[in-house]
Amino acid sequence: MLTALSNGELVNAKDVCKDDGPFLCLECNTHLHLKKGTIKAHHFAHLIDAGCHQGYGEGEMHRQLKDEICATFSSSPRISNLQQERRDLKRVYPDIIFLFNFYGKWWIAIEVHASSQRGTGKSQSNQRAYLAE
């Protein structure tokens, strides 16, 4: 997982060092280990198998897409309160959330789905229909 809590603040693994801990899981509130290797993206991992699925399956492509979307949106004067992986919402954990100022103020949440393979069948047609709206 890419984000965790440290001293009550949301932190990103790429922006902290081990001395900034302790780090806690946003989902199960157990202690996390910061991994800052040279092969995989910097991330947090549970110290033991806690049975928590927070961040499971999010890879480097997923992280890069979120970073690129946020970098692009951050330059827009219509966008404020831009956040990645906001966890204080009830039952919804969007990858990106922001306040969009356009004929009023609208909270927009984005869930990034990254895959190196195209889906088939119904799920693929649903994605096209959703994007076309």
GROMACS elastic network, one bead per residue, 0.5 to 0.9 nm:
[ bonds ]
;  ai    aj funct       b0    kb
    1     4     6  0.77838   500
    1    13     6  0.82944   500
    1    25     6  0.87447   500
    1    42     6  0.88780   500
    1    43     6  0.54687   500
    1    44     6  0.52319   500
    1    45     6  0.66215   500
    1    54     6  0.66823   500
    1    56     6  0.69782   500
    1    57     6  0.88094   500
    1    58     6  0.71782   500
    1    59     6  0.89313   500
    2    11     6  0.84481   500
    2    12     6  0.57523   500
    2    13     6  0.54519   500
    2    14     6  0.78207   500
    2    41     6  0.86215   500
    2    42     6  0.72514   500
    2    44     6  0.60653   500
    2    55     6  0.72563   500
    2    58     6  0.86344   500
    2    63     6  0.79108   500
    2    85     6  0.86261   500
    3    10     6  0.66891   500
    3    11     6  0.54882   500
    3    13     6  0.59442   500
    3    14     6  0.89329   500
    3    25     6  0.81424   500
    3    26     6  0.78514   500
    3    43     6  0.74937   500
    3    44     6  0.71163   500
    3    55     6  0.87139   500
    3    84     6  0.86176   500
    3    85     6  0.72513   500
    4     9     6  0.81761   500
    4    10     6  0.57402   500
    4    11     6  0.55133   500
    4    12     6  0.66759   500
    4    13     6  0.76408   500
    4    23     6  0.59789   500
    4    24     6  0.56253   500
    4    25     6  0.54370   500
    4    26     6  0.57969   500
    4    32     6  0.79563   500
    4    44     6  0.72967   500
    5     8     6  0.57109   500
    5     9     6  0.53175   500
    5    11     6  0.59887   500
    5    12     6  0.88387   500
    5    21     6  0.87325   500
    5    22     6  0.82801   500
    5    23     6  0.54796   500
    5    24     6  0.50122   500
    5    25     6  0.65637   500
    5    26     6  0.64423   500
    5    29     6  0.85589   500
    6     9     6  0.52520   500
    6    10     6  0.64591   500
    6    11     6  0.65532   500
    6    20     6  0.71878   500
    6    21     6  0.58680   500
    6    22     6  0.60067   500
    6    24     6  0.65459   500
    7    10     6  0.85169   500
    7    20     6  0.87414   500
    7    21     6  0.77659   500
    7    22     6  0.75559   500
    7    23     6  0.79099   500
    7    24     6  0.89413   500
   10    26     6  0.86760   500
   10    86     6  0.84518   500
   10    87     6  0.89032   500
   11    14     6  0.86604   500
   11    15     6  0.71536   500
   11    16     6  0.71737   500
   11    23     6  0.87319   500
   12    15     6  0.54306   500
   12    16     6  0.67424   500
   12    42     6  0.88499   500
   12    43     6  0.80595   500
   12    44     6  0.89438   500
   13    16     6  0.56706   500
   13    17     6  0.78395   500
   13    34     6  0.68574   500
   13    35     6  0.78934   500
   13    36     6  0.78647   500
   13    41     6  0.87680   500
   13    42     6  0.55661   500
   13    43     6  0.51012   500
   13    44     6  0.64938   500
   14    17     6  0.82603   500
   14    36     6  0.78367   500
   14    41     6  0.80410   500
   14    42     6  0.55134   500
   14    43     6  0.72808   500
   16    19     6  0.81130   500
   16    20     6  0.62348   500
   16    21     6  0.84895   500
   16    34     6  0.86147   500
   17    20     6  0.55555   500
   17    21     6  0.77100   500
   17    34     6  0.76118   500
   17    36     6  0.82081   500
   18    21     6  0.57775   500
   18    22     6  0.79696   500
   18    23     6  0.88668   500
   18    33     6  0.81850   500
   18    34     6  0.62205   500
   18    35     6  0.85361   500
   18    36     6  0.88432   500
   19    22     6  0.79076   500
   20    23     6  0.79959   500
   21    24     6  0.85160   500
   21    32     6  0.88725   500
   21    33     6  0.87606   500
   21    34     6  0.84345   500
   22    31     6  0.70250   500
   22    32     6  0.75202   500
   22    33     6  0.83421   500
   23    30     6  0.83133   500
   23    31     6  0.57627   500
   23    32     6  0.52775   500
   23    33     6  0.70548   500
   23    34     6  0.77471   500
   23    44     6  0.82695   500
   24    27     6  0.87411   500
   24    28     6  0.81620   500
   24    29     6  0.52685   500
   24    30     6  0.53508   500
   24    32     6  0.54762   500
   24    33     6  0.87780   500
   24    46     6  0.88253   500
   25    28     6  0.56347   500
   25    30     6  0.54379   500
   25    31     6  0.63939   500
   25    32     6  0.62918   500
   25    44     6  0.84859   500
   25    45     6  0.86044   500
   25    46     6  0.77355   500
   25    52     6  0.88814   500
   25    54     6  0.77932   500
   26    29     6  0.57659   500
   26    30     6  0.83846   500
   26    54     6  0.77247   500
   26    87     6  0.67897   500
   27    30     6  0.83924   500
   27    52     6  0.73748   500
   27    53     6  0.83514   500
   27    54     6  0.61921   500
   27    87     6  0.81793   500
   28    50     6  0.82048   500
   28    52     6  0.65913   500
   28    54     6  0.82503   500
   29    32     6  0.89071   500
   30    46     6  0.74097   500
   30    47     6  0.84482   500
   30    50     6  0.78463   500
   31    45     6  0.87113   500
   31    46     6  0.64692   500
   31    47     6  0.65544   500
   31    48     6  0.88901   500
   32    44     6  0.59760   500
   32    45     6  0.53315   500
   32    47     6  0.55720   500
   32    48     6  0.87052   500
   33    43     6  0.84657   500
   33    44     6  0.54819   500
   33    45     6  0.52166   500
   33    46     6  0.60704   500
   33    47     6  0.58563   500
   34    42     6  0.76037   500
   34    43     6  0.60763   500
   34    45     6  0.66123   500
   35    40     6  0.88316   500
   35    41     6  0.84427   500
   35    42     6  0.56742   500
   35    43     6  0.53606   500
   35    44     6  0.58305   500
   35    45     6  0.72630   500
   36    39     6  0.89671   500
   36    40     6  0.80722   500
   36    41     6  0.73830   500
   36    43     6  0.67985   500
   36    44     6  0.87107   500
   37    40     6  0.61677   500
   37    41     6  0.72420   500
   37    42     6  0.64554   500
   37    43     6  0.88951   500
   38    41     6  0.76033   500
   38    42     6  0.82703   500
   39    42     6  0.89109   500
   40    43     6  0.82340   500
   40    59     6  0.87893   500
   40    60     6  0.75197   500
   41    59     6  0.79837   500
   41    60     6  0.61172   500
   41    63     6  0.84175   500
   45    48     6  0.85409   500
   46    49     6  0.64405   500
   46    50     6  0.68173   500
   46    52     6  0.83978   500
   47    50     6  0.80996   500
   48    51     6  0.88477   500
   49    52     6  0.75962   500
   50    53     6  0.86911   500
   52    55     6  0.88895   500
   52    56     6  0.85838   500
   53    56     6  0.52589   500
   53    57     6  0.88130   500
   54    57     6  0.89949   500
   55    58     6  0.57971   500
   56    59     6  0.86496   500
   58    61     6  0.80440   500
   58    62     6  0.58286   500
   58    63     6  0.71665   500
   58   114     6  0.83864   500
   59    62     6  0.53194   500
   59    63     6  0.63973   500
   59    64     6  0.87589   500
   59   114     6  0.84735   500
   60    63     6  0.50907   500
   60    64     6  0.60860   500
   60    65     6  0.85659   500
   61    64     6  0.51155   500
   61    65     6  0.61326   500
   61    66     6  0.86832   500
   61   114     6  0.66184   500
   61   115     6  0.80848   500
   61   116     6  0.88513   500
   62    65     6  0.52476   500
   62    66     6  0.63817   500
   62    67     6  0.87411   500
   62   112     6  0.69105   500
   62   113     6  0.70591   500
   62   114     6  0.53819   500
   62   115     6  0.82237   500
   63    66     6  0.52160   500
   63    67     6  0.62137   500
   63    68     6  0.86608   500
   64    67     6  0.50199   500
   64    68     6  0.60654   500
   64    69     6  0.85455   500
   65    68     6  0.51104   500
   65    69     6  0.60930   500
   65    70     6  0.85318   500
   65   112     6  0.74706   500
   65   114     6  0.79098   500
   66    69     6  0.52046   500
   66    70     6  0.61475   500
   66    71     6  0.85221   500
   66    84     6  0.75145   500
   66    95     6  0.71025   500
   66    96     6  0.71499   500
   66   112     6  0.69501   500
   67    70     6  0.51935   500
   67    71     6  0.60279   500
   67    72     6  0.85941   500
   67    84     6  0.84609   500
   68    71     6  0.50193   500
   68    72     6  0.61228   500
   68    73     6  0.85572   500
   69    72     6  0.51972   500
   69    73     6  0.61232   500
   69    74     6  0.84938   500
   69    96     6  0.84513   500
   70    73     6  0.50740   500
   70    74     6  0.58321   500
   70    75     6  0.89266   500
   70    82     6  0.72426   500
   70    83     6  0.79281   500
   70    84     6  0.78204   500
   70    96     6  0.75639   500
   71    74     6  0.52645   500
   71    75     6  0.71663   500
   72    75     6  0.60784   500
   72    76     6  0.76217   500
   73    76     6  0.54815   500
   73    77     6  0.88440   500
   73    78     6  0.89117   500
   73    79     6  0.67549   500
   73    80     6  0.89742   500
   73    82     6  0.79352   500
   74    77     6  0.80508   500
   74    79     6  0.68926   500
   74    80     6  0.77586   500
   74    82     6  0.70771   500
   75    78     6  0.88515   500
   75    79     6  0.80224   500
   76    79     6  0.55421   500
   76    80     6  0.83694   500
   77    80     6  0.76432   500
   77   101     6  0.84278   500
   78    99     6  0.81490   500
   78   100     6  0.57482   500
   78   102     6  0.68232   500
   79    82     6  0.70463   500
   79    98     6  0.65541   500
   79    99     6  0.57065   500
   79   101     6  0.62547   500
   80    98     6  0.60182   500
   80    99     6  0.51664   500
   80   100     6  0.66881   500
   80   101     6  0.78909   500
   81    97     6  0.77668   500
   81    98     6  0.51953   500
   81    99     6  0.57270   500
   81   100     6  0.88208   500
   82    96     6  0.72846   500
   82    97     6  0.59092   500
   82    99     6  0.69656   500
   83    86     6  0.63477   500
   83    95     6  0.82461   500
   83    96     6  0.57157   500
   83    97     6  0.54233   500
   83    98     6  0.63090   500
   84    94     6  0.76223   500
   84    95     6  0.54137   500
   84    97     6  0.65191   500
   84    98     6  0.88982   500
   85    93     6  0.63378   500
   85    94     6  0.56811   500
   85    96     6  0.58652   500
   85    97     6  0.77060   500
   86    89     6  0.71239   500
   86    92     6  0.86929   500
   86    93     6  0.60257   500
   86    94     6  0.63318   500
   86    95     6  0.70952   500
   86    96     6  0.72268   500
   86    97     6  0.70677   500
   87    90     6  0.80472   500
   87    91     6  0.87471   500
   87    92     6  0.75674   500
   87    93     6  0.54610   500
   87    94     6  0.78631   500
   88    91     6  0.89273   500
   88    92     6  0.85650   500
   88    93     6  0.80153   500
   89    92     6  0.57701   500
   89    93     6  0.67575   500
   89    94     6  0.89481   500
   90    93     6  0.80001   500
   93    96     6  0.86978   500
   93   109     6  0.88747   500
   93   111     6  0.84435   500
   94    97     6  0.64033   500
   94   109     6  0.57759   500
   94   110     6  0.58157   500
   94   111     6  0.53177   500
   94   112     6  0.83635   500
   95   109     6  0.75222   500
   95   110     6  0.59517   500
   95   111     6  0.50313   500
   95   112     6  0.63162   500
   96   108     6  0.82478   500
   96   109     6  0.57524   500
   96   110     6  0.50313   500
   96   111     6  0.66101   500
   96   112     6  0.80564   500
   97   107     6  0.70693   500
   97   108     6  0.55957   500
   97   110     6  0.61753   500
   97   111     6  0.88673   500
   98   106     6  0.82773   500
   98   107     6  0.57655   500
   98   108     6  0.54604   500
   98   109     6  0.66822   500
   98   110     6  0.88175   500
   99   105     6  0.63963   500
   99   106     6  0.55792   500
   99   108     6  0.62176   500
   99   109     6  0.89615   500
  100   104     6  0.80933   500
  100   105     6  0.56017   500
  100   106     6  0.50401   500
  100   107     6  0.61110   500
  100   108     6  0.66969   500
  101   104     6  0.57186   500
  101   106     6  0.64624   500
  101   107     6  0.88882   500
  102   105     6  0.62585   500
  102   106     6  0.75266   500
  103   106     6  0.87337   500
  114   117     6  0.89152   500
  115   118     6  0.70768   500
  115   119     6  0.86414   500
  118   124     6  0.76993   500
  119   122     6  0.86643   500
  119   123     6  0.67359   500
  119   124     6  0.52710   500
  119   125     6  0.89315   500
  120   123     6  0.65970   500
  120   124     6  0.53879   500
  120   125     6  0.79640   500
  121   124     6  0.56670   500
  121   125     6  0.65165   500
  121   126     6  0.88482   500
  122   125     6  0.51964   500
  122   126     6  0.60976   500
  122   127     6  0.86694   500
  123   126     6  0.50612   500
  123   127     6  0.62742   500
  123   128     6  0.88217   500
  124   127     6  0.51787   500
  124   128     6  0.64789   500
  124   129     6  0.87803   500
  125   128     6  0.51393   500
  125   129     6  0.61969   500
  125   130     6  0.85918   500
  126   129     6  0.50640   500
  126   130     6  0.60494   500
  126   131     6  0.85519   500
  127   130     6  0.51054   500
  127   131     6  0.61217   500
  127   132     6  0.85431   500
  128   131     6  0.51647   500
  128   132     6  0.60839   500
  128   133     6  0.88668   500
  129   132     6  0.51478   500
  129   133     6  0.65792   500
  130   133     6  0.55623   500
